[in-house]
Every structure is written in C-alpha cells, then in structure tokens.
C-alpha cells in the first residue's frame, strides 16, 4: 500500500481514536463532577481561584523567592570569602582577635579558628532546600579550599567550616542574611484572602441557590396535587421571572379546573333533573315487563352519566392530607370480599402518606373493582419507602394482552375479548385511575401477575 493510500485511512483512524478518547473523557468527567447546581457553582468559583493562587505561588516561589535566595547566598559567600582573604592577610595572633573583630563588626559573621582537624562528614541533605544548593554552589565557586556546610542543624544560624593549611575556620552567619525568610507572610496573606473570598462566595451562592430550590419544591408539590403555601418570587431577576411564570401557570390551571368543574356541575344538575323526571314518570306507570326494562335502562344511564362526569371533572379540588394507607388497603379488601371475591391485603412501610385520600381510594378502588369483575381471587399489596408509595392489585383472571395494555387506558374503550368488557361498565375505570395517579405525580403500570392474571400497580412519589 502506498503512502497516498494509507494517509486518509490513517487520518480516519486517528480521528476515530480522538472521538473515542473524547467520549471516554466526557463520561469520566461527568461521573466525577457533582450533579447539584450549588456544588457545581461553587466548583466554578473555587477552581479558577485555586489555579490562580497556585500559579502565583509557583511564580513567587520559583522566580522571586529563588532569585532573592540566590542573591543573598551570593552576598554571604562573598563575605565568607572576604574572611578567608583576611585570614591570609592579617597577622596570626594567638586568638585571632583582629580577624574576629573585623568579621563581626563589618560582616556580622562569628568566626572561630579551630585546630586543623578533618572536616566532619557531610550531613543529610534536605529534600528541597534552595538555600543549601545555592549557598554550596556560591561558596564552592568563590573558595577553593575544602568546605563543610550545615544549613539544618541550628534554625537561626548557618555553619560553614573551611579547611585551611594550618587551621579550620568555623563561621556562623545569620540565616536570614542568606535566606528569604519572609515568604511565609506572603503565603499566609494569600491563603487568608482566599478563605475570605471563598466564605463570601459560599454565603452568596447559598442565598442565590435557595430561591431555585424553593421554586423546584413548589413545582414538585403542585405536580403531586398538593397546595403550594408561602411561596413568592425571590432571588435574582431570572429566578424571579421563572417563579412569576410558574405562579401564572398555576393560576391558569386552577382557573381552568374551576371553570370546568362549575360547568360540569351545571350540566350534571340539568341531566340529573331529566333522569329524575324519567323515574317519576315510570313510577306512575303500571308495573310490567316494559316498565322494568325502562327502569333498568334509566338506572344504567344514570350510572354511566356519573362515570362520565367523574372522568370529565377530574380533580374536584381535594387537598392532600396525611392518610393511613394500611387502613385504606384493608377497607378495599373488605369491599372486594363484599363483592364476592377471595381477597387478601398487606402493607409494608410507614403507613401515613400525604395524598388526596378520597381520590387515591377511588383510583385503587377502580383497579380492585376491575379485578373483582373478572377474577375470583384478588391480592392488594402496598409498600412505602423513602421515594415511592406503591399499591399493587393482583388477580387470577384472564389478564390483558401486553400489546393492548397501553390502549386500555383510552377513555370509553372496551376491549371485545378482554377483562374490561362489562355489560354495565363505561370503559372509564382505568382512565380515571391513571388520571388520579398522574395528578399525584405518579403512574399506573400494568404487568403480568404471579397469580396468573393481571397486576395493576399505582406508583406515587412521596
């Protein structure tokens, strides 16, 4: 294969590798970064601050601090080399008084002349010491005699020993003369100001994030059908706009529900008046097969009318309160037994849940009635954990084909050969149950039951 032929394929391979690497890096970064808005905002503030402080500290320590230390070490080395030159020039008196006087008065160095013993062995070098390396290099460059240096032993002094021909010069120099010792002040100022800025950022972010959390809580409560109390727009301009838009949406939805409820109440009153008139007219007719059939039709029409109005009315405005779900499940079991089914019920977890009790009882009751209508045995199981309230209704009936489990929730739908085919039914039981569950922020899920029939599960967030 020629170079011209392999070039494009190589570029394609490289591009594919880069895309794969970018995808893996994005997945890893998304996995390790926090998910909440507050920690992400804090990370956005803290990360540049830490990077900036690190760069500043590196520049200061690596350039200014090192440069100053090297220059100070060079100055001390010059002073020590001057002492060595004075030792050669000055007369050799008994205790070298003149040498010591000149070194102390003019150079601030403490000089002692020792016997010509061998120099001590080199001590352990510090892991990272600019002073040790700079001073050793400068003294070695200026003084040709053997030298021993100790920058670790005494904290405020530097000891230097120089092997002369007839003696050993021991020189003590102030440590701060060869070392930029005020760097810790810069570090403390840098860390202190960073902590102050970080504290201000944390307090500011908490005040900015709280209105967003309040808005999310209000939207979640409204989605579960609960009353939103003591909520008003707060925070930044954009957050206030979102809160005002939420309140306007909430008012429009409540106004629409109120108008629909008022209209349906009027329709219900008018239609019930006509049905009552029918019943009165039938009461004055003579008893017979014809009147019995008409009475049955009128009763069926009244039941269907109540079901239609209940479906169209939806949420009548009931407020969510703490409801004993264990007692509710037990009550539904008793109703199922009164209708002739073999029923059992159980509930696990804390029983008190904040829901619309009557609406939820009607939701699960529709599922229980649907099971009793087509099965001999019914099991009602309730569970509650930290996130969900779940009530399942199992039966041993014919069930519903999986392909039609979503279709049966359509209003007024009655399957020809399935379990919700009922002479007196309206085809609204499952639709009403799903509407009530969704008004709580939940859902109704259909699945196969271990008993052989259908499992209908109401799942509601708590």
matplotlib code that plots the C-alpha trace (Angstrom):
import matplotlib.pyplot as plt

x = [0.0, 1.4, 1.7, -1.1, -3.4, -2.5, -2.7, -6.5, -7.1, -4.6, -6.3, -9.6, -8.2, -6.7, -10.0, -11.9, -9.4, -9.7, -13.5, -13.4, -11.0, -13.1, -16.2, -14.5, -13.1, -16.5, -18.1, -15.4, -15.7, -19.5, -19.2, -16.7, -18.2, -21.1, -24.6, -26.2, -26.3, -24.8, -21.7, -21.2, -21.4, -19.0, -16.6, -16.8, -15.7, -13.1, -11.3, -10.1, -9.2, -7.1, -5.4, -4.7, -3.3, -1.2, 0.3, 1.0, 2.6, 4.7, 5.9, 6.7, 8.4, 10.2, 11.3, 11.2, 11.9, 14.6, 16.2, 16.3, 17.7, 20.4, 21.5, 21.5, 23.6, 26.0, 26.4, 27.1, 29.5, 31.4, 31.6, 32.9, 35.5, 36.5, 37.1, 39.2, 41.2, 41.6, 42.8, 45.7, 46.5, 46.2, 48.9, 48.4, 48.0, 47.2, 43.4, 42.8, 41.2, 41.6, 40.1, 37.1, 36.6, 36.6, 34.3, 31.7, 31.7, 31.7, 30.2, 28.1, 29.9, 31.0, 34.5, 36.3, 39.7, 39.8, 42.7, 43.4, 41.3, 39.5, 36.1, 33.0, 31.4, 28.7, 25.3, 21.9, 20.8, 17.3, 14.8, 14.1, 16.2, 17.1, 19.4, 21.5, 22.0, 22.6, 25.0, 27.0, 27.3, 28.3, 30.9, 32.4, 32.8, 34.5, 36.6, 39.0, 39.6, 37.5, 34.3, 31.7, 28.2, 25.4, 22.1, 19.9, 21.3, 20.6, 17.5, 18.7, 22.4, 24.3, 27.6, 30.4, 33.8, 36.7, 39.9, 42.9, 46.5, 47.1, 43.6, 39.9, 37.8, 34.3, 32.0, 28.4, 26.3, 22.7, 20.3, 18.1, 21.2, 21.2, 17.6, 14.4, 12.6, 9.5, 7.9, 5.5, 3.9, 3.0, 1.7, -0.4, -1.8, -2.6, -4.4, -6.2, -7.6, -8.6, -10.5, -12.3, -13.3, -14.4, -16.5, -18.2, -18.8, -20.4, -22.7, -23.6, -24.2, -26.4, -28.6, -28.8, -29.5, -32.2, -34.9, -34.2, -34.7, -37.9, -39.2, -38.3, -40.1, -43.2, -43.3, -42.9, -45.6, -48.0, -47.2, -48.2, -51.5, -50.5, -51.1, -48.2, -48.1, -45.9, -44.2, -43.3, -40.7, -37.2, -33.6, -32.1, -34.1, -34.1, -35.2, -38.0, -39.2, -39.3, -41.2, -43.7, -44.2, -44.8, -47.4, -49.2, -49.2, -50.6, -53.3, -54.3, -54.5, -56.5, -58.9, -59.4, -60.2, -62.6, -64.4, -64.6, -65.9, -68.5, -69.7, -69.9, -71.8, -74.4, -74.5, -74.8, -77.7, -79.6, -79.1, -80.0, -83.2, -84.2, -83.4, -85.3, -88.3, -88.0, -88.0, -91.1, -93.0, -92.0, -93.2, -96.7, -96.9, -98.3, -95.8, -94.9, -92.1, -91.8, -91.5, -88.9, -86.8, -87.2, -86.2, -83.1, -82.2, -82.6, -80.5, -77.8, -77.9, -77.6, -74.6, -72.9, -73.7, -72.0, -68.9, -68.7, -69.0, -66.4, -64.0, -64.5, -64.4, -61.1, -59.6, -62.5, -60.1, -59.4, -56.4, -53.6, -53.6, -51.9, -53.7, -53.4, -52.6, -52.8, -56.4, -57.2, -55.9, -57.8, -61.0, -60.6, -60.1, -63.4, -65.2, -63.7, -65.0, -68.4, -68.5, -67.8, -64.1, -61.5, -59.3, -56.1, -54.3, -50.9, -49.0, -45.3, -43.5, -44.7, -48.5, -49.0, -48.6, -49.6, -52.0, -55.6, -57.2, -60.6, -59.1, -56.5, -59.0, -61.1, -58.0, -57.1, -60.8, -61.3, -58.4, -59.8, -63.4, -61.9, -60.1, -63.2, -65.3, -63.1, -61.3, -62.1, -59.0, -57.6, -54.4, -53.8, -50.2, -48.9, -45.3, -43.8, -40.1, -38.2, -39.2, -42.3, -45.8, -46.8, -50.1, -50.4, -53.6, -53.1, -55.7, -56.1, -58.3, -57.7, -55.4, -54.8, -52.5, -49.3, -49.8, -53.1, -52.0, -51.5, -54.6, -57.0, -56.3, -58.0, -61.4, -64.6, -62.5, -63.9, -61.9, -64.0, -62.4, -60.7, -61.3, -62.8, -65.7, -68.6, -72.4, -72.7, -69.3, -68.4, -64.8, -63.5, -62.3, -58.6, -58.7, -59.9, -57.3, -54.5, -55.7, -55.8, -52.3, -50.9, -52.5, -50.3, -47.2, -47.3, -48.4, -50.5, -48.5, -49.9, -47.9, -48.3, -49.3, -47.7, -51.3, -51.7, -53.8, -53.0, -51.0, -52.0, -49.6, -50.2, -46.8, -46.8, -43.8, -43.9]
y = [0.0, 3.4, 6.4, 8.2, 5.3, 4.9, 8.6, 9.1, 5.8, 6.8, 10.1, 8.4, 6.0, 8.9, 10.9, 7.8, 7.4, 11.1, 10.8, 7.7, 9.4, 12.5, 10.4, 8.5, 11.7, 13.3, 10.2, 10.2, 14.0, 13.8, 10.9, 12.6, 16.1, 16.9, 16.9, 19.7, 23.3, 24.6, 22.4, 23.0, 26.8, 26.5, 24.5, 27.1, 29.7, 27.6, 26.0, 29.3, 30.7, 27.6, 27.7, 31.4, 31.0, 28.0, 29.9, 33.0, 30.8, 29.0, 32.2, 33.7, 30.7, 29.7, 33.0, 35.8, 33.6, 31.6, 34.7, 36.5, 33.5, 33.0, 36.7, 36.6, 33.4, 35.1, 38.0, 35.7, 33.8, 37.0, 37.9, 34.4, 34.6, 38.0, 36.4, 33.8, 36.5, 38.4, 35.3, 35.1, 38.8, 39.6, 38.7, 35.4, 36.4, 34.0, 34.1, 35.9, 38.8, 41.3, 38.8, 38.1, 41.8, 42.8, 39.9, 40.6, 44.4, 44.7, 41.5, 40.2, 36.9, 34.9, 33.5, 30.8, 29.3, 25.6, 23.1, 21.6, 18.5, 16.8, 18.2, 16.4, 14.0, 15.6, 15.5, 14.5, 17.0, 18.5, 17.1, 20.5, 23.4, 26.3, 27.7, 24.6, 24.2, 28.0, 28.5, 25.4, 26.4, 30.0, 29.1, 26.4, 28.8, 31.5, 29.4, 26.8, 25.1, 22.1, 23.3, 21.8, 23.5, 22.9, 24.7, 22.4, 22.0, 25.4, 27.1, 30.8, 30.3, 28.8, 27.0, 26.9, 25.2, 25.9, 23.7, 25.9, 24.7, 25.3, 25.6, 25.2, 28.4, 27.9, 30.7, 31.3, 33.5, 34.7, 32.5, 35.4, 37.0, 34.2, 33.2, 35.0, 34.1, 36.3, 34.1, 32.6, 36.1, 36.1, 32.5, 33.4, 36.5, 34.5, 31.7, 34.1, 36.2, 33.0, 31.8, 35.1, 35.1, 31.5, 32.2, 35.2, 33.0, 30.2, 32.6, 34.4, 31.2, 29.8, 32.8, 32.6, 28.8, 28.8, 30.5, 28.0, 25.1, 26.7, 27.0, 23.3, 22.3, 24.3, 22.9, 19.3, 19.9, 21.3, 18.3, 16.0, 17.8, 19.4, 23.0, 25.4, 27.6, 30.6, 30.7, 34.0, 35.1, 35.7, 35.9, 37.1, 38.6, 35.5, 33.3, 35.8, 35.6, 31.8, 32.0, 34.5, 32.4, 29.3, 31.2, 32.4, 28.9, 27.6, 30.2, 29.5, 25.8, 26.3, 28.7, 26.3, 23.5, 25.7, 26.7, 23.1, 22.0, 24.8, 23.9, 20.2, 20.9, 22.7, 20.0, 17.4, 19.2, 19.6, 16.0, 14.6, 16.7, 14.9, 11.5, 12.2, 13.2, 9.9, 8.0, 9.9, 9.1, 5.5, 5.4, 6.4, 3.7, 0.3, -2.5, -4.7, -6.1, -2.9, -0.6, -2.9, -2.7, 1.1, 1.3, -0.8, 1.4, 4.6, 3.2, 2.2, 5.6, 7.3, 5.1, 5.9, 9.6, 9.6, 7.8, 10.3, 13.3, 11.9, 11.4, 14.8, 16.5, 15.0, 16.7, 18.4, 20.4, 17.9, 18.9, 16.4, 15.3, 12.5, 9.3, 5.9, 3.7, 0.5, 1.3, 2.3, -1.0, -3.0, -1.2, -2.0, -5.7, -5.7, -4.1, -6.8, -9.6, -8.0, -8.2, -11.9, -12.2, -14.0, -11.1, -10.6, -7.4, -6.3, -3.1, -2.6, 0.6, 3.8, 3.9, 7.7, 9.3, 12.8, 12.2, 13.0, 10.2, 10.0, 10.4, 7.7, 5.4, 5.8, 5.2, 1.9, 1.0, 1.1, -1.3, -3.6, -3.5, -4.3, -7.3, -8.5, -8.3, -10.7, -12.9, -15.0, -14.2, -10.7, -9.6, -6.0, -5.2, -1.8, -0.7, 2.7, 3.6, 6.9, 7.8, 5.9, 4.7, 1.6, -0.2, -3.4, -5.2, -8.9, -11.3, -14.7, -13.5, -13.7, -10.6, -8.2, -8.9, -6.9, -5.2, -3.7, -2.6, 1.0, 1.0, 0.1, 3.5, 5.3, 6.8, 4.8, 1.9, -1.6, -4.5, -7.1, -10.2, -8.8, -8.2, -4.8, -6.0, -5.3, -5.0, -2.1, -0.6, 2.6, 1.9, 4.7, 2.8, 2.6, 6.1, 7.6, 5.6, 6.9, 10.5, 10.4, 8.8, 11.4, 14.2, 12.9, 12.9, 9.1, 6.5, 3.3, 0.4, -2.9, -6.2, -9.9, -11.1, -14.0, -15.2, -15.8, -12.7, -9.0, -6.8, -3.2, -1.0, 2.6, 4.3, 7.7, 9.8, 10.7]
z = [0.0, -1.0, 1.3, -0.6, 0.0, 3.7, 4.5, 4.5, 6.3, 9.0, 9.5, 9.8, 12.4, 14.3, 14.1, 15.4, 18.3, 19.2, 19.2, 21.4, 23.8, 24.0, 24.7, 27.5, 29.0, 28.9, 30.5, 33.3, 33.8, 34.1, 36.5, 38.9, 38.9, 41.3, 40.0, 42.1, 41.0, 44.3, 44.3, 40.6, 41.0, 44.0, 41.9, 39.1, 41.6, 43.6, 40.6, 39.0, 42.4, 43.3, 39.8, 40.1, 43.6, 42.6, 39.6, 41.7, 44.4, 41.8, 40.2, 43.5, 45.0, 41.8, 40.5, 43.1, 46.2, 44.4, 42.9, 46.2, 48.0, 45.3, 45.6, 49.4, 49.3, 46.8, 49.2, 52.2, 50.1, 49.3, 53.0, 53.8, 51.0, 52.4, 55.8, 54.2, 52.4, 55.7, 57.4, 54.9, 55.1, 58.8, 61.3, 63.0, 66.6, 69.3, 69.4, 66.0, 67.8, 65.0, 62.5, 64.7, 65.4, 61.7, 60.7, 63.4, 63.1, 59.4, 58.1, 61.1, 61.0, 64.0, 63.2, 65.3, 64.4, 65.2, 65.1, 61.7, 62.3, 59.4, 58.4, 59.6, 57.2, 55.0, 56.7, 55.2, 52.6, 52.8, 50.3, 48.9, 50.0, 47.7, 50.4, 50.7, 47.0, 46.3, 49.2, 48.4, 44.8, 45.5, 48.2, 46.1, 43.2, 45.3, 47.7, 46.5, 49.9, 51.2, 52.7, 55.0, 55.3, 57.7, 57.0, 59.0, 62.5, 64.0, 62.8, 63.0, 62.0, 59.1, 60.0, 57.4, 58.0, 55.7, 55.8, 55.7, 55.6, 59.3, 60.8, 60.2, 60.0, 61.6, 60.5, 61.8, 59.6, 60.3, 58.4, 57.4, 55.7, 53.1, 53.1, 52.1, 55.3, 54.9, 52.3, 54.8, 55.2, 51.5, 51.8, 54.8, 53.1, 50.0, 51.9, 54.2, 51.4, 49.5, 52.6, 52.9, 49.3, 49.5, 52.5, 50.8, 47.7, 49.7, 51.5, 48.3, 46.4, 49.2, 49.0, 45.2, 45.1, 47.8, 45.6, 42.8, 45.3, 46.6, 43.0, 42.4, 45.6, 44.7, 41.2, 42.6, 45.2, 42.6, 40.3, 43.1, 43.6, 46.9, 47.9, 47.4, 50.6, 51.4, 48.0, 46.4, 43.9, 45.3, 44.3, 41.0, 38.2, 36.1, 39.0, 39.8, 36.2, 36.4, 39.7, 38.4, 35.3, 37.5, 39.6, 36.5, 35.1, 38.4, 38.4, 34.8, 35.5, 38.7, 36.9, 34.1, 36.6, 38.5, 35.3, 34.1, 37.5, 37.5, 34.0, 34.7, 37.9, 35.9, 33.2, 35.9, 37.6, 34.4, 33.3, 36.8, 36.7, 33.4, 34.8, 38.0, 35.8, 33.9, 37.2, 38.4, 35.2, 35.4, 39.0, 37.9, 35.2, 35.8, 36.7, 33.8, 31.7, 29.7, 32.8, 34.3, 31.2, 31.1, 34.8, 34.2, 31.2, 33.3, 36.1, 33.7, 32.1, 35.5, 36.4, 33.0, 33.5, 36.9, 35.4, 32.5, 34.8, 37.2, 34.4, 32.9, 36.3, 37.3, 40.4, 42.3, 44.5, 47.3, 49.4, 50.2, 53.8, 55.8, 55.0, 56.6, 53.6, 55.6, 56.7, 53.1, 51.7, 54.3, 53.5, 49.8, 50.8, 52.7, 49.7, 47.4, 49.8, 49.9, 46.1, 46.3, 45.7, 47.8, 48.8, 50.9, 51.7, 53.2, 53.7, 54.4, 55.5, 57.3, 56.6, 56.9, 53.5, 52.4, 49.5, 48.4, 50.3, 48.6, 45.2, 45.8, 47.3, 44.1, 42.0, 43.6, 44.1, 40.3, 39.9, 42.6, 41.1, 37.7, 39.2, 41.1, 38.0, 36.1, 38.7, 41.8, 43.8, 44.5, 46.4, 47.4, 48.3, 49.5, 50.1, 51.0, 51.1, 51.1, 47.5, 46.4, 47.5, 45.6, 45.7, 43.5, 42.7, 41.5, 40.3, 38.7, 35.8, 32.1, 32.1, 29.2, 26.3, 26.5, 23.2, 24.4, 27.9, 26.9, 24.7, 27.6, 29.2, 26.4, 27.6, 26.7, 25.3, 26.0, 24.6, 22.8, 24.3, 27.4, 31.0, 30.9, 28.7, 31.1, 30.5, 32.9, 32.5, 30.8, 29.8, 32.1, 35.2, 34.1, 32.6, 35.8, 37.8, 35.6, 35.8, 39.6, 39.8, 37.4, 39.4, 42.3, 40.1, 39.7, 37.2, 36.8, 35.4, 34.0, 34.1, 34.4, 37.9, 39.8, 40.3, 36.6, 35.7, 35.7, 38.1, 38.2, 40.2, 41.3, 41.9, 43.5, 44.7, 48.5]

ax = plt.figure().add_subplot(projection="3d")
ax.plot(x, y, z, "-o")
ax.set_aspect("equal")
plt.show()
